[in-house]
């Protein structure tokens, strides 16, 4: 299912750029080709280091950020549990044009802060999460709220039973645009 949500959006006519970590790109490209979507772009986006890529994507004018199956405990090469949730929430905030969320990881000085320009219009941000660890959805919501997002559960009532899962949550993150940023649009 790598890229499934984005491929479904492409099938409905959306202009889609699928992103994933570099190690997953061959699988993602194969899924795009297998399903015949020649117009779907595939791009590397590593949440912990690709802030400039996220800023470039944001500045290109996103309408929707659709993230599926991105909140999970991650096992590192030395088999230690490492939580990628915080970097994921920060990259979502960057994609949605939220100020003061990203600083170049190389230094703490103000001269290293990334140039922030608000998106033309804040894109919708929809996140689907499977509960692999009951603590992670709470942590995800807490981190998003800490960056000023409103976490709004989305109803699945209109879905047929075969598409409703008790172990999957669907939320929309809404970041209010700062008044100063709106004035500069």
Secondary structure, 3 states (H helix, E strand, C coil): CCCHHHHHHHHCCCCCEEEECHHHHHHHHHHHHHCCCCCCEEEECCCCCCHHHHHHHHHCCCCEEEEECCCCEEECCCCCEEECHHHHHHHHHHHCCCCCCCECCCCCCHHHECCCCCCCCCCEEEEEEECCCHHHHHHHHHHHHHCCEEEEECCCCCCCHHHCCCCEEEEEEEECCCHHHHHCC
